[in-house]
Amino acid sequence: MTKVVTYKLSILIKQAEEIDPRGYDNMNILDEPINNAKKTLEKENLTQEEVDAALMALEEAIGKLNDGSGFVNVNQLTKDPDLTDPFTFFNGKKVETKEDWVKRADEISNLYQYYMYGTLPDSSDEIVSYDIDKNNLNITVEKDHKKVTFSVLFALPDKSKVPMPEGGYPVLMAYLRLTQTEYANNNGYAVITLNTEQIASDSTDRKGVFYQLYPYGDIWQEQTGVLMAWSWGMSKILDALEAGAGKELGINPEYNIVTGVSRWGKAAAVAGAFDKRIKVTAPSCSGAGGMAAFRYKSVGKTYDYSKIGMTSPYTMGANEQLSNLQSSSEQHWFNNNFLDFKSPNALPFDQHLLAALCADEDRYLFITCSYLYEDWTNPPAMWLTYLATREVFKFLDIEDHIAIHIHKEGHMVTDEDMVYLLDYCDYHFYGKKSESNLDDLTTSLFAEEANYDPIYDKYMK
């Protein structure tokens, strides 16, 4: 006699009973299939067909749970190998006007919060205060009878050498540190650096001041990944500057730049996408989960870098993959839903849509990365993101609000990057003419790659 296997059904019953009812509008649809499943397991002379039928019924009921997001479960998304169309709503409707784009951008924001980065919490009832101690700006946030404090370092230009513009110095806010702080100060930019460990630990521990205020929970509305938590930290700096710290320090919070490298480049991209007060978003070497398109793999492709001194073609090595981001060392950057994706082709977006959230007549996007020895961060995929995002900026008649600078080598914000970035900002903030050729910020050697890829050609026309 064939043994009846009931293990899967028993486990699913337990999982269904442990689902947090706060997360769904229709939890009652589970009552009948759970009860029927339990009765099935109590039957004498139970058959495998009866077990399988009860299992299928319970699985179907769980799949019909409505979590209030308006989006479908990850396993119900359609795979598409092409870059997601910025101008098509989730329901298939087309974006035809600039007003439509505002609604589409809001939908994209919600898609990223639901499927990838986690929820940006409502901070409208936060109380933000500050105090200044030498070169430390201490920021306190109060919410729901909880109070947390973290500190950031600031460095200011010498007023005797660099006159302060009306309203205060523009400010460059960087994750962790900025090696060009002195250069920025000498060129009239204040610098603020944020140690992200204070905000959220770079681990699955979910420790830090953010998670003290917004604990990671069992429902999707309470599942904010670390990248979004770090971006919240940048927003609190702006809150403090706007609350009076800017005036005391001689900083104009309206003219701000946010930058970071690698995982902090990803965080810079997220910060700029979700806080519309950020004037210039400048992610560096951010790779997958940042500015690199998930759907474009450059591994094994050959590029002609003779213009930057390479005497032989350069073949790209391994790229960071979706599975790497879901690994135990990186999964905490995202929410639980993101861990359910099996293929990047199932994502209802690609990273040009994150970049497109920076598209605004008062805001700018400045992407940096490297040609050489940065295979893991997939620089050609960041070039593709730039090209695809530029279509949105063109649609909004602000094509000069997006730029890219790809330096020769270095997993960092290079000195060359910084010169271009500050010249670009001086031009757009104050109309200053630059010695740098800002037209260089619209092209790349990837447009001349040895084994030319038609996907680039689509966006070069």
Long-range contacts (C-beta under 8 A, 24 or more apart in sequence): 2-48, 4-46, 4-47, 4-48, 4-51, 5-48, 5-51, 6-41, 6-46, 6-51, 8-55, 9-37, 9-40, 9-41, 9-51, 9-54, 9-55, 9-58, 10-41, 12-37, 12-55, 12-58, 12-59, 12-62, 13-37, 13-38, 13-41, 13-58, 16-58, 16-61, 16-62, 19-62, 19-65, 20-217, 20-218, 20-219, 22-219, 23-67, 23-68, 23-218, 23-219, 23-220, 23-221, 24-65, 24-66, 24-67, 24-68, 25-66, 25-67, 25-68, 26-64, 26-65, 26-66, 27-65, 29-61, 29-64, 29-65, 30-58, 30-61, 30-62, 30-65, 32-61, 33-57, 33-58, 33-60, 33-61, 34-58, 67-219, 67-220, 69-110, 69-114, 69-220, 70-110, 71-110, 71-111, 71-114, 71-115, 71-348, 74-115, 74-337, 74-340, 74-341, 74-346, 75-340, 77-346, 77-347, 77-348, 78-346, 79-343, 79-345, 79-346, 80-345, 81-295, 81-345, 82-295, 83-293, 83-295, 83-350, 83-352, 83-384, 83-388, 83-455, 84-347, 84-348, 84-349, 84-350, 84-352, 84-353, 86-352, 86-353, 86-356, 86-388, 86-391, 86-392, 87-395, 90-348, 98-395, 98-396, 101-359, 101-392, 101-395, 101-396, 105-356, 105-357, 105-359, 108-349, 108-353, 108-354, 108-356, 108-357, 109-273, 109-274, 109-357, 111-348, 111-349, 111-353, 112-273, 112-349, 112-353, 112-354, 113-228, 114-220, 114-337, 115-335, 115-337, 115-338, 115-341, 115-347, 115-348, 115-349, 116-225, 116-334, 116-335, 116-337, 116-338, 116-347, 116-349, 117-224, 117-225, 117-227, 117-228, 117-270, 117-334, 117-335, 117-338, 118-220, 118-223, 118-224, 118-225, 118-228, 118-334, 118-335, 119-220, 119-221, 119-222, 119-223, 119-224, 119-228, 119-335, 120-224, 120-228, 120-231, 120-232, 120-274, 121-213, 121-214, 121-224, 121-232, 123-232, 123-235, 126-213, 126-239, 128-236, 128-239, 128-240, 128-243, 129-240, 129-243, 130-240, 130-243, 130-244, 130-245, 132-245, 132-248, 132-249, 137-192, 137-237, 137-240, 137-245, 137-249, 139-236, 139-237, 139-239, 139-240, 141-209, 141-213, 141-236, 143-213, 144-213, 146-212, 146-213, 148-209, 148-212, 148-213, 149-209, 150-198, 150-199, 150-209, 150-233, 150-236, 151-198, 152-192, 152-193, 152-194, 152-195, 152-237, 153-192, 153-193, 154-190, 154-191, 154-192, 154-193, 154-249, 154-251, 155-181, 155-185, 155-190, 155-191, 156-185, 156-190, 156-249, 156-250, 156-251, 157-185, 157-186, 157-188, 157-189, 157-190, 158-185, 158-186, 159-250, 161-186, 162-186, 162-187, 162-188, 163-188, 164-250, 165-252, 165-430, 167-252, 167-254, 167-255, 168-246, 168-247, 168-249, 168-250, 168-251, 168-252, 168-253, 169-250, 169-251, 169-252, 170-251, 170-252, 170-255, 170-256, 170-257, 170-425, 170-429, 171-241, 171-246, 171-251, 171-252, 171-253, 171-255, 171-256, 171-257, 172-256, 172-257, 172-259, 172-422, 173-234, 173-237, 173-256, 173-257, 173-258, 173-259, 174-258, 174-259, 174-260, 174-413, 175-230, 175-234, 175-259, 175-260, 175-261, 175-264, 175-267, 175-268, 176-260, 176-264, 178-259, 178-413, 179-412, 179-413, 180-413, 180-415, 180-418, 183-415, 183-418, 184-418, 184-422, 187-422, 187-426, 189-257, 189-422, 189-425, 190-249, 190-250, 190-251, 192-237, 194-230, 194-233, 194-234, 194-237, 196-230, 196-233, 196-264, 196-267, 198-233, 199-229, 199-230, 199-232, 199-233, 200-226, 200-229, 200-230, 200-233, 201-226, 202-226, 202-263, 202-332, 203-332, 204-328, 204-331, 204-332, 206-332, 220-335, 220-336, 220-337, 223-335, 223-336, 223-337, 224-335, 225-332, 225-333, 225-334, 225-335, 225-338, 226-332, 226-333, 227-263, 227-266, 227-267, 227-270, 227-289, 227-333, 227-334, 228-270, 228-274, 230-264, 230-267, 230-270, 230-271, 231-267, 231-270, 231-271, 231-274, 231-275, 234-258, 234-267, 234-271, 234-275, 234-278, 235-271, 235-275, 235-277, 238-275, 238-277, 238-278, 253-277, 254-279, 255-279, 255-425, 255-429, 256-280, 257-281, 257-282, 257-421, 257-425, 258-282, 259-283, 259-284, 259-413, 259-421, 260-284, 260-286, 261-285, 261-286, 261-411, 261-412, 261-413, 262-286, 262-287, 262-377, 262-411, 263-330, 263-333, 265-290, 265-291, 266-290, 266-333, 269-351, 269-354, 269-355, 270-354, 272-357, 272-358, 272-363, 272-365, 273-354, 273-355, 273-357, 273-358, 274-357, 276-360, 276-363, 278-358, 278-363, 279-362, 279-363, 279-364, 279-429, 280-363, 280-364, 280-365, 280-366, 280-421, 280-424, 280-425, 280-428, 281-358, 281-363, 281-364, 281-365, 281-366, 282-365, 282-366, 282-367, 282-368, 282-413, 282-421, 283-367, 283-368, 284-368, 284-369, 284-412, 284-413, 284-417, 285-368, 285-369, 285-370, 285-374, 285-377, 285-411, 285-412, 286-369, 286-377, 286-382, 287-320, 287-376, 287-377, 287-378, 287-382, 288-319, 288-320, 288-321, 288-322, 288-324, 288-325, 288-377, 288-378, 288-381, 289-325, 289-330, 289-333, 289-334, 289-351, 290-351, 290-382, 291-351, 291-354, 291-355, 291-367, 291-369, 291-382, 291-385, 291-386, 292-319, 292-320, 292-351, 292-377, 292-378, 292-379, 292-381, 292-382, 292-385, 293-350, 293-351, 293-352, 293-381, 293-382, 293-384, 293-385, 293-388, 294-322, 294-344, 294-347, 294-350, 294-351, 294-381, 295-344, 295-345, 295-350, 296-378, 296-380, 296-381, 296-384, 296-455, 297-378, 297-381, 298-375, 298-378, 298-379, 298-380, 298-381, 299-375, 301-380, 301-449, 301-451, 301-453, 302-449, 302-450, 302-451, 303-371, 303-380, 303-445, 303-446, 303-449, 303-450, 304-445, 304-448, 304-449, 304-450, 305-371, 305-372, 305-445, 307-445, 308-371, 308-372, 308-408, 308-445, 309-408, 310-372, 313-450, 314-371, 314-372, 316-375, 316-378, 316-380, 317-375, 317-376, 318-375, 318-376, 319-375, 319-376, 319-377, 319-378, 319-381, 320-376, 320-377, 320-378, 350-385, 350-388, 351-385, 352-384, 352-385, 352-388, 352-389, 352-392, 355-385, 355-386, 355-389, 355-402, 356-389, 356-392, 356-393, 358-402, 359-389, 359-392, 359-393, 359-396, 359-398, 359-401, 359-402, 360-396, 360-398, 360-401, 361-396, 361-398, 361-401, 363-401, 364-401, 364-402, 364-403, 364-424, 364-425, 364-428, 365-389, 365-393, 365-401, 365-402, 365-403, 366-402, 366-403, 366-404, 366-405, 366-421, 366-424, 366-441, 367-403, 367-404, 367-405, 368-404, 368-405, 368-406, 368-407, 368-413, 368-414, 368-417, 368-421, 369-404, 369-406, 369-407, 370-406, 370-407, 370-408, 370-409, 370-410, 370-411, 371-406, 371-407, 371-408, 371-409, 371-445, 372-408, 372-409, 373-409, 374-409, 374-411, 377-411, 379-406, 379-446, 380-446, 380-449, 382-406, 383-444, 383-446, 383-447, 383-456, 384-455, 384-456, 384-459, 386-444, 387-456, 387-459, 387-460, 388-459, 390-459, 391-459, 401-428, 403-438, 403-441, 403-442, 404-441, 404-442, 404-444, 405-440, 405-441, 406-444, 406-445, 406-446
